[in-house]
Amino acid sequence: MSPRSLRSLVVGASLLATGFASIGTGSAEEPRIDNIKEMFARLRTCWKPPALPPGDPGMQITVLFSFKRNGEILGKPRITFESASASDADRIAYRTAIMETLQRCAPMPFTDSMGGAIAGRLITFRFDDRRNHPKPTEKRAWLTTTTL
């Protein structure tokens, strides 16, 4: 085999090995967010409600925040609503879960056009984690129909 073809073979083998090495280690680029619907869907996937004791009704909580053009959170998010019936321990647990959600999602992978459109605009997002309870089996007299 000639030195030139041997050199080509070695270079080709090293490129092939490098290509296979990068397949396993490289991460696929996550899909870019191009509209509001996709942004809210991404926020919902980042949400992990706090663990609550059995029988705890959960709560609703609303947060106000905005993004920079590059998808990072701009300023400090602010809680604007919390269920009135929630205990102080629940409020702290939910506030922590909201901040962790925003940290998991940021920076958002916005497209250039979405980043330009959303930058600096206030976003209100409501997290509704009210736990469903079984409905009472009691019947009300005014709900039953009777024929006279």
C-alpha positions as CSV (number, residue, x, y, z in Angstrom):
1,M,0.0,0.0,0.0
2,S,1.4,3.4,-0.9
3,P,2.1,6.0,1.9
4,R,-0.5,8.3,0.4
5,S,-3.3,5.8,0.5
6,L,-2.2,4.7,4.0
7,R,-2.5,8.3,5.1
8,S,-6.0,8.6,3.6
9,L,-7.0,5.4,5.3
10,V,-5.8,6.6,8.7
11,V,-7.5,10.0,8.3
12,G,-10.7,8.4,7.2
13,A,-10.7,6.0,10.1
14,S,-10.1,8.8,12.6
15,L,-12.9,10.8,11.1
16,L,-15.2,7.8,11.3
17,A,-14.2,7.1,14.9
18,T,-14.8,10.8,15.8
19,G,-18.2,10.8,14.2
20,F,-19.3,7.7,16.2
21,A,-18.0,9.2,19.4
22,S,-20.0,12.4,18.9
23,I,-23.2,10.5,18.2
24,G,-23.3,9.1,21.7
25,T,-22.1,12.1,23.5
26,G,-23.9,14.9,21.6
27,S,-27.3,16.0,22.7
28,A,-30.0,16.6,20.2
29,E,-31.0,20.2,20.0
30,E,-34.3,20.8,21.7
31,P,-37.1,22.2,19.5
32,R,-37.3,26.0,19.3
33,I,-40.3,27.8,20.7
34,D,-42.0,29.8,18.1
35,N,-45.4,30.9,19.6
36,I,-47.2,31.5,22.9
37,K,-49.0,28.2,22.9
38,E,-45.6,26.3,22.7
39,M,-44.2,28.5,25.5
40,F,-47.1,27.7,27.9
41,A,-46.9,24.0,27.0
42,R,-43.2,24.0,27.8
43,L,-43.9,25.7,31.2
44,R,-46.5,23.0,32.0
45,T,-43.9,20.3,31.3
46,C,-41.5,21.9,33.7
47,W,-44.1,22.1,36.5
48,K,-43.7,19.6,39.3
49,P,-46.2,20.2,42.1
50,P,-45.0,19.9,45.7
51,A,-45.7,16.7,47.6
52,L,-48.6,17.2,49.9
53,P,-50.0,15.1,52.7
54,P,-53.1,13.0,52.0
55,G,-56.3,15.1,52.2
56,D,-54.6,18.4,51.4
57,P,-56.8,20.2,48.9
58,G,-53.9,21.9,47.0
59,M,-54.2,25.4,45.8
60,Q,-54.1,27.9,42.9
61,I,-51.2,30.2,42.5
62,T,-50.4,32.8,39.8
63,V,-47.0,34.2,38.9
64,L,-46.1,37.3,36.9
65,F,-42.8,37.4,35.1
66,S,-41.2,38.2,31.7
67,F,-38.4,36.9,29.5
68,K,-35.4,38.5,27.8
69,R,-34.9,38.0,24.1
70,N,-32.6,35.1,24.7
71,G,-35.1,33.2,26.9
72,E,-33.8,34.0,30.3
73,I,-36.1,35.3,33.1
74,L,-36.0,39.1,33.2
75,G,-36.0,40.5,36.8
76,K,-37.7,38.7,39.7
77,P,-41.0,36.8,39.2
78,R,-43.8,37.9,41.4
79,I,-46.6,35.9,43.0
80,T,-49.9,37.8,42.3
81,F,-52.5,35.3,43.5
82,E,-52.7,32.5,46.0
83,S,-55.8,30.5,47.2
84,A,-57.1,32.2,50.3
85,S,-57.7,28.8,52.0
86,A,-54.1,27.7,51.7
87,S,-52.0,27.3,54.8
88,D,-48.6,29.1,55.2
89,A,-46.8,25.8,54.8
90,D,-48.6,25.2,51.5
91,R,-47.9,28.7,50.3
92,I,-44.2,28.3,50.9
93,A,-44.2,24.8,49.2
94,Y,-46.0,26.2,46.1
95,R,-43.8,29.3,45.9
96,T,-40.7,27.1,45.9
97,A,-42.2,24.8,43.3
98,I,-43.0,27.8,41.0
99,M,-39.4,29.2,41.3
100,E,-38.0,25.7,40.6
101,T,-40.3,25.4,37.6
102,L,-39.0,28.7,36.1
103,Q,-35.4,27.7,36.8
104,R,-35.9,24.3,35.0
105,C,-37.5,26.0,32.0
106,A,-35.1,29.0,31.7
107,P,-33.6,29.9,29.4
108,M,-36.4,29.1,26.9
109,P,-35.2,28.1,23.5
110,F,-37.0,30.9,21.6
111,T,-36.7,31.4,17.9
112,D,-35.3,34.8,17.0
113,S,-38.8,36.1,16.0
114,M,-40.4,34.8,19.2
115,G,-37.6,36.2,21.4
116,G,-38.1,39.6,19.8
117,A,-41.9,39.4,20.3
118,I,-41.9,38.2,23.9
119,A,-38.9,40.2,25.3
120,G,-40.0,42.4,28.2
121,R,-43.7,41.6,28.0
122,L,-45.4,40.6,31.2
123,I,-46.6,37.0,31.3
124,T,-49.2,35.8,33.8
125,F,-49.3,32.0,34.4
126,R,-51.7,30.3,36.8
127,F,-50.8,27.0,38.3
128,D,-53.9,25.1,39.3
129,D,-53.1,22.2,41.6
130,R,-56.4,21.7,43.4
131,R,-56.7,18.1,44.2
132,N,-59.9,16.3,43.3
133,H,-61.9,14.9,46.1
134,P,-64.6,12.3,45.8
135,K,-68.0,13.8,45.3
136,P,-70.5,13.2,48.2
137,T,-73.0,10.5,47.6
138,E,-75.7,12.4,49.4
139,K,-78.8,13.2,47.4
140,R,-80.6,16.4,47.7
141,A,-84.4,16.5,47.8
142,W,-84.6,19.3,45.3
143,L,-82.5,17.4,42.7
144,T,-84.8,14.4,42.6
145,T,-87.7,14.5,40.2
146,T,-91.0,13.2,41.1
147,T,-94.2,12.9,39.1
148,L,-97.4,13.8,40.8
